């Protein structure tokens, strides 16, 4: 059997836990949450994507963070055990007021609620629910604070305040308001508001549910077969897409201050040995499965040597001390080509040589491959029958190997150095 020289190329596949994930979430807010039953909408959406979400809520109309923090019902809900996430949604206008007013009237009670959550459930993650500006701004408070006279101005203040609360409380933010703005611009004919120009329509609630799903699971909602009644199928797809892009394309904008981990790694190969660089965030415990039945490795940046070439699915589980976790898999494909290139004593074929940044060969060559000294496949190209050289000026300095199939289908191989 021919010996094998390894070419490694990496196909990066973002994947998460394939089995259903069961999590538990509490919503604390007001009518922006209970309109169209956002908690149950999120639950059904998650179920359609293979995940189980247990939900509960306390959402009295008009509730502010101050009133919620002094409400016995709020405290009773918070004190129930086992919450993975507790969502905090302020009265719709209060975070949009002037920075000084929000500093005195909103932030202290957000902090109080967050503290109460962690007293009862130390491992729970607080998620601040960034809401949306009113359709045409806040007319009732426009004179007192002109920046919120328009939707754009009100939306900007909501964004600033919710991110500040996420920052100061070391919490996560679900950027529903940002997804809302993006959808408004891209699909202005689709109504996100109720006739009062404040509360969400069924479209608005479904968009919010998609955004929350992406924030919690770090997975796309595209392809979900659950659609809230009254939402057109085409609109639902657009909402799934925009929510996914808003959260997943900029996840650190919304989650950098919180405790939800992100799993990520980069494999770099040298023949059969692969070095793994761990790029995870907000995790301290790691479990590596190299896909070859070897024992689980718990080091941060492991090096693993495979016995044979093949296709391997490498899985990293990144965890926190509270057992919050995320899984990332990379498909590592090891493909063999004939032995001989690594032989440092191999002589070049007389018909093939490297000169003046060109690989010169005889007419009739059909296919050429170039490999670097680490075994990485640099080029694989069909050769026109009349061609006699290949421009290699793009190659950096180093040792390279070549393989050429000639007109007799004989494999020619050798090496050259780019000075």
C-alpha positions as CSV (number, residue, x, y, z in Angstrom):
1,X,0.0,0.0,0.0
2,X,1.3,3.4,-0.9
3,X,2.5,5.6,1.9
4,X,0.5,8.8,2.4
5,X,1.6,12.5,2.5
6,X,-1.0,14.7,4.0
7,X,-2.7,17.7,2.5
8,X,-4.9,19.3,5.2
9,X,-7.7,21.7,4.3
10,X,-10.3,22.9,6.7
11,X,-14.0,23.3,6.0
12,X,-15.4,25.4,8.9
13,X,-18.9,24.5,9.9
14,X,-20.7,26.4,12.6
15,X,-22.7,23.9,14.5
16,X,-24.3,23.7,17.9
17,X,-25.7,20.9,20.0
18,X,-27.8,18.7,17.8
19,X,-30.0,17.3,20.5
20,X,-32.8,19.4,22.0
21,X,-31.5,21.9,24.6
22,X,-33.8,22.5,27.6
23,X,-33.7,25.9,29.2
24,X,-35.8,27.9,31.6
25,X,-36.6,31.6,31.2
26,X,-38.5,34.2,33.1
27,X,-39.9,37.4,31.5
28,X,-40.4,40.5,33.7
29,X,-41.9,43.5,31.9
30,X,-45.2,44.9,30.8
31,X,-47.5,45.0,27.8
32,X,-44.7,45.1,25.3
33,X,-44.0,41.5,26.5
34,X,-47.5,40.3,27.0
35,X,-49.0,41.6,23.7
36,X,-49.4,38.6,21.4
37,X,-47.8,36.5,24.2
38,X,-44.1,36.9,23.4
39,X,-43.0,34.2,25.9
40,X,-45.1,31.5,24.4
41,X,-44.2,32.6,20.9
42,X,-40.5,32.2,21.7
43,X,-41.3,28.8,23.3
44,X,-43.1,27.5,20.2
45,X,-40.4,28.9,17.9
46,X,-37.6,27.1,19.9
47,X,-39.6,23.9,19.8
48,X,-39.9,24.1,16.0
49,X,-36.1,24.3,15.9
50,X,-35.6,21.3,18.1
51,X,-35.1,23.1,21.5
52,X,-37.2,23.0,24.6
53,X,-37.8,26.2,26.5
54,X,-39.8,26.5,29.7
55,X,-41.2,30.0,30.1
56,X,-42.9,32.0,32.7
57,X,-43.7,35.7,33.0
58,X,-44.9,38.6,35.1
59,X,-45.9,41.6,33.0
60,X,-48.3,44.1,34.6
61,X,-49.4,46.9,32.2
62,X,-47.2,50.0,32.4
63,X,-44.7,48.5,34.8
64,X,-41.4,50.3,35.2
65,X,-38.2,48.9,36.7
66,X,-39.0,50.8,39.8
67,X,-42.5,49.3,40.2
68,X,-41.3,45.8,39.3
69,X,-38.5,46.0,41.9
70,X,-41.0,46.8,44.6
71,X,-43.6,44.3,43.6
72,X,-44.1,41.1,45.8
73,X,-45.1,39.1,42.7
74,X,-41.9,40.0,41.0
75,X,-39.9,38.9,44.0
76,X,-41.8,35.6,44.2
77,X,-41.1,34.8,40.6
78,X,-37.4,35.7,40.9
79,X,-37.0,33.5,43.9
80,X,-38.2,30.4,42.1
81,X,-35.2,28.1,41.5
82,X,-33.6,27.1,38.2
83,X,-33.8,30.1,36.0
84,X,-31.3,30.0,33.2
85,X,-32.3,33.5,32.0
86,X,-34.3,36.4,33.4
87,X,-35.5,39.0,30.9
88,X,-35.9,42.6,32.1
89,X,-38.0,44.9,30.0
90,X,-38.5,48.5,31.2
91,X,-41.5,50.7,30.6
92,X,-41.3,51.6,27.0
93,X,-40.5,55.3,27.3
94,X,-38.3,55.5,30.4
95,X,-34.9,54.4,28.9
96,X,-35.4,56.9,26.1
97,X,-35.5,60.0,28.3
98,X,-32.5,62.2,28.9
99,X,-29.3,60.5,30.2
100,X,-29.6,62.4,33.6
101,X,-33.2,61.2,34.1
102,X,-32.5,57.6,33.1
103,X,-29.5,57.7,35.4
104,X,-31.7,58.6,38.4
105,X,-35.0,57.0,37.6
106,X,-34.1,53.8,35.7
107,X,-30.6,52.5,36.2
108,X,-30.8,52.1,40.0
109,X,-33.9,49.8,39.7
110,X,-32.3,47.8,36.9
111,X,-29.4,47.2,39.2
112,X,-31.7,46.2,42.1
113,X,-33.6,43.7,39.9
114,X,-30.3,42.2,38.6
115,X,-29.0,41.9,42.1
116,X,-32.2,40.2,43.3
117,X,-32.0,37.7,40.4
118,X,-28.4,36.7,41.3
119,X,-29.2,36.4,45.0
120,X,-31.8,33.7,44.3
121,X,-30.3,32.2,41.2
122,X,-26.5,33.0,41.1
123,X,-26.1,31.3,37.7
124,X,-29.0,33.0,36.0
125,X,-28.2,35.3,33.1
126,X,-29.9,38.7,33.1
127,X,-31.0,39.6,29.6
128,X,-32.0,43.3,29.0
129,X,-34.8,43.5,26.4
130,X,-33.9,46.4,24.1
131,X,-37.3,47.6,22.9
132,X,-38.1,49.9,19.9
133,X,-39.0,53.5,19.4
134,X,-42.6,54.6,18.9
135,X,-43.5,54.7,15.2
136,X,-43.4,58.5,15.0
137,X,-41.5,59.3,18.2
138,X,-42.7,60.2,21.6
139,X,-45.1,63.1,21.0
140,X,-46.0,63.4,24.7
141,X,-42.5,64.0,25.8
142,X,-41.1,65.7,22.7
143,X,-41.2,69.2,24.1
144,X,-39.4,68.3,27.3
145,X,-36.7,66.3,25.5
146,X,-36.5,66.9,21.7
147,X,-34.2,64.0,20.8
148,X,-37.1,61.6,21.2
149,X,-39.5,63.6,18.9
150,X,-38.7,61.2,16.1
151,X,-38.5,57.4,15.9
152,X,-34.8,57.5,15.0
153,X,-34.0,59.7,18.0
154,X,-36.0,57.6,20.4
155,X,-34.5,54.4,19.1
156,X,-31.0,55.7,19.5
157,X,-31.7,56.6,23.2
158,X,-33.2,53.2,23.8
159,X,-30.1,51.5,22.3
160,X,-27.7,53.6,24.4
161,X,-29.6,53.0,27.7
162,X,-30.1,49.3,27.3
163,X,-26.4,48.7,26.4
164,X,-25.4,50.8,29.4
165,X,-27.5,48.7,31.6
166,X,-26.0,45.5,30.1
167,X,-22.5,47.0,30.7
168,X,-23.0,48.1,34.3
169,X,-24.8,44.9,35.4
170,X,-22.5,42.5,33.5
171,X,-25.5,41.2,31.6
172,X,-26.6,40.3,28.0
173,X,-28.7,42.4,25.7
174,X,-31.2,41.1,23.2
175,X,-31.2,43.8,20.5
176,X,-34.8,43.6,19.4
177,X,-34.9,47.3,18.8
178,X,-32.0,47.1,16.4
179,X,-33.6,44.2,14.4
180,X,-36.8,46.3,14.4
181,X,-35.1,49.3,12.9
182,X,-33.4,47.1,10.2
183,X,-36.7,45.5,9.3
184,X,-38.5,48.9,9.1
185,X,-35.9,50.2,6.6
186,X,-35.8,47.0,4.5
187,X,-39.6,46.2,4.5
188,X,-41.5,49.5,5.2
189,X,-44.8,48.0,3.9
190,X,-44.9,45.4,6.6
191,X,-46.5,46.8,9.8
192,X,-44.7,46.1,13.0
193,X,-46.9,48.3,15.2
194,X,-50.4,48.1,16.5
195,X,-52.7,51.0,15.5
196,X,-51.5,52.8,18.7
197,X,-48.1,53.2,17.0
198,X,-46.4,51.8,20.2
199,X,-47.3,48.2,21.0
200,X,-46.2,45.4,18.7
201,X,-48.4,43.8,16.0
202,X,-48.1,40.1,15.5
203,X,-45.3,40.9,13.1
204,X,-43.4,42.8,15.7
205,X,-43.8,40.1,18.3
206,X,-42.6,37.4,15.9
207,X,-39.5,39.5,15.1
208,X,-38.9,39.9,18.8
209,X,-39.2,36.2,19.4
210,X,-36.7,35.4,16.5
211,X,-34.2,37.9,18.0
212,X,-34.5,36.3,21.5
213,X,-34.0,32.8,20.1
214,X,-30.8,33.9,18.4
215,X,-29.6,35.7,21.5
216,X,-30.1,32.7,23.7
217,X,-29.1,29.8,21.5
218,X,-26.6,31.5,19.2
219,X,-28.3,29.7,16.3
220,X,-30.2,31.1,13.3
221,X,-34.0,31.0,13.1
222,X,-33.9,30.6,9.3
223,X,-35.9,27.5,8.4
224,X,-38.1,27.6,11.5
225,X,-41.5,26.1,10.6
226,X,-43.4,27.9,13.4
227,X,-44.9,31.2,12.4
228,X,-47.2,33.3,14.6
229,X,-50.8,33.4,13.4
230,X,-51.3,36.4,11.2
231,X,-47.7,36.7,10.0
232,X,-47.2,36.1,6.2
233,X,-44.8,33.3,5.4
234,X,-42.6,35.5,3.3
235,X,-42.5,38.2,6.0
236,X,-41.6,35.5,8.6
237,X,-38.6,34.4,6.5
238,X,-37.4,38.0,6.3
239,X,-37.8,38.4,10.0
240,X,-35.9,35.2,10.7
241,X,-33.1,36.4,8.4
242,X,-32.8,39.9,9.9
243,X,-33.0,38.7,13.5
244,X,-30.3,36.1,12.8
245,X,-28.0,38.6,11.1
246,X,-28.6,41.3,13.8
247,X,-27.6,39.0,16.6
248,X,-25.1,36.5,15.1
249,X,-23.1,38.9,12.8
250,X,-22.4,41.2,15.8
251,X,-22.8,39.0,18.8
252,X,-20.1,40.8,20.8
253,X,-22.0,44.1,20.5
254,X,-24.8,42.6,22.6
255,X,-23.2,40.0,24.8
256,X,-19.7,41.2,25.6
257,X,-20.6,42.2,29.1
258,X,-22.6,39.1,30.0
259,X,-21.8,35.5,30.8
260,X,-23.1,33.5,27.8
261,X,-20.1,31.7,26.4
262,X,-19.0,31.6,22.8
263,X,-17.1,28.5,21.6
264,X,-14.6,29.0,18.8
265,X,-11.3,27.5,17.6
266,X,-8.8,27.4,14.8
267,X,-7.0,24.2,13.7
268,X,-3.5,24.5,12.1
269,X,-2.0,21.3,10.7
270,X,1.6,20.1,10.2
271,X,1.2,16.7,8.5
272,X,-0.8,14.5,10.9
273,X,-0.2,16.8,13.9
274,X,-2.9,19.5,14.4
275,X,-2.5,22.5,16.7
276,X,-5.8,23.9,18.0
277,X,-6.0,27.6,19.0
278,X,-8.9,28.2,21.4
279,X,-10.8,31.4,20.5
280,X,-13.6,30.9,23.0
281,X,-15.0,33.7,25.1
282,X,-16.5,33.8,28.6
283,X,-15.6,30.1,29.2
284,X,-13.2,28.5,31.6
285,X,-13.8,24.8,31.1
286,X,-13.1,23.0,27.8
287,X,-13.8,19.5,26.5
288,X,-12.2,18.5,23.2
289,X,-13.4,15.5,21.2
290,X,-11.0,15.1,18.2
291,X,-13.3,12.7,16.4
292,X,-10.9,9.7,16.4
293,X,-12.1,7.9,19.6
294,X,-9.2,9.3,21.6
295,X,-9.9,10.4,25.2
296,X,-11.6,13.8,25.9
297,X,-8.9,16.5,26.2
298,X,-9.4,19.3,28.8
299,X,-6.5,21.6,27.9
300,X,-7.1,25.0,26.6
301,X,-5.0,24.9,23.4
302,X,-4.3,21.2,22.7
303,X,-2.1,19.6,20.1
304,X,-3.3,16.3,18.7
305,X,-1.6,13.8,16.4
306,X,-3.9,11.6,14.2
307,X,-2.9,8.0,13.4
308,X,-4.2,8.0,9.8
309,X,-5.6,10.4,7.3
310,X,-9.4,10.7,7.0
311,X,-12.4,13.0,7.8
312,X,-12.7,14.0,11.4
313,X,-15.3,16.1,13.2
314,X,-13.6,18.0,16.0
315,X,-15.9,19.2,18.7
316,X,-15.2,21.8,21.4
317,X,-17.6,22.3,24.3
318,X,-16.8,25.6,26.1
319,X,-18.3,25.9,29.6
320,X,-18.6,28.4,32.4
321,X,-18.4,27.5,36.1
322,X,-22.2,27.7,36.0
323,X,-22.3,25.1,33.3
324,X,-23.5,27.5,30.6
325,X,-22.0,26.1,27.5
326,X,-21.7,26.3,23.8
327,X,-20.5,23.7,21.3
328,X,-18.5,24.4,18.1
329,X,-17.5,21.7,15.6
330,X,-15.0,22.0,12.7
331,X,-14.8,19.3,10.0
332,X,-11.2,18.5,9.5
333,X,-10.6,16.6,6.2
334,X,-7.2,14.8,5.8
335,X,-6.7,13.8,2.1
336,X,-3.7,11.8,0.9
337,X,-1.5,12.0,-2.2
338,X,1.3,9.6,-3.2
339,X,4.4,9.3,-1.1
340,X,7.8,10.8,-2.1
341,X,7.4,14.5,-1.9
342,X,8.8,14.6,1.7
343,X,12.0,12.9,0.6
344,X,14.7,15.6,0.9
345,X,17.0,13.6,-1.5
346,X,14.5,13.4,-4.3
347,X,16.0,14.7,-7.6
348,X,14.0,17.0,-9.8
349,X,12.8,15.6,-13.2
350,X,14.8,17.1,-16.0
351,X,11.6,18.2,-17.8
352,X,10.4,20.2,-14.8
353,X,12.3,23.0,-13.0
354,X,11.8,26.3,-11.3
355,X,13.4,29.5,-12.7
356,X,12.7,33.2,-12.4
357,X,9.4,32.8,-10.5
358,X,8.2,30.2,-13.0
359,X,7.7,26.5,-12.9
360,X,8.9,25.2,-16.3
361,X,7.6,22.0,-17.8
362,X,7.3,20.2,-21.2
363,X,4.3,20.4,-23.4
364,X,1.7,17.8,-22.7
365,X,1.4,18.3,-19.0
366,X,-2.2,17.9,-17.9
367,X,-2.5,18.7,-14.2
368,X,-0.2,20.4,-11.7
369,X,-0.4,20.6,-7.9
370,X,1.8,22.7,-5.6
371,X,2.1,21.9,-1.8
372,X,4.0,23.8,0.8
373,X,6.4,22.3,3.4
374,X,3.6,22.1,6.0
375,X,1.5,19.9,3.7
376,X,-1.0,22.6,2.8
377,X,-2.5,22.4,-0.7
378,X,-1.6,25.7,-2.4
379,X,-2.7,25.1,-6.0
380,X,-4.3,22.4,-8.1
381,X,-4.8,23.4,-11.7
382,X,-5.4,21.9,-15.1
383,X,-2.8,22.9,-17.7
384,X,-3.6,23.9,-21.3
385,X,-1.9,21.5,-23.7
386,X,0.2,24.3,-25.2
387,X,1.4,25.8,-21.9
388,X,5.0,25.3,-20.9
389,X,5.2,27.3,-17.6
390,X,3.3,28.3,-14.6
391,X,3.8,31.7,-13.0
392,X,4.6,31.2,-9.3
393,X,5.3,34.8,-8.4
394,X,2.5,34.7,-5.9
395,X,4.3,32.2,-3.7
396,X,6.1,33.5,-0.6
397,X,9.7,32.4,0.3
398,X,10.0,28.7,1.2
399,X,10.2,25.1,0.2
400,X,7.5,23.7,-2.1
401,X,6.7,20.3,-3.7
402,X,5.0,19.8,-7.1
403,X,3.1,16.9,-8.7
404,X,2.5,16.9,-12.5
405,X,0.5,14.5,-14.5
406,X,2.0,14.4,-18.0
407,X,0.6,13.1,-21.3
408,X,1.3,9.5,-20.4
409,X,-0.5,9.9,-17.1
410,X,2.8,9.3,-15.3
411,X,3.1,11.1,-12.0
412,X,6.1,13.3,-11.8
413,X,7.1,14.9,-8.5
414,X,9.8,17.1,-7.0
415,X,10.6,20.1,-5.0
416,X,11.8,23.7,-5.5
417,X,12.7,26.6,-3.3
418,X,11.4,30.2,-3.7
419,X,14.3,32.4,-2.5
